[in-house]
């Protein structure tokens, strides 16, 4: 879904997708670095 089509301010999936990216980056760092 593009932002152009869905502009409902209550929609959380774009925010959740962005947050999920940061979570995956943090988990990957924990696995690779160990701290």
Secondary structure, DSSP 4 states (H G I P E B T S, - for coil): --TTT---TT--HHHHHHHHHHHHHHHHHHHHH--
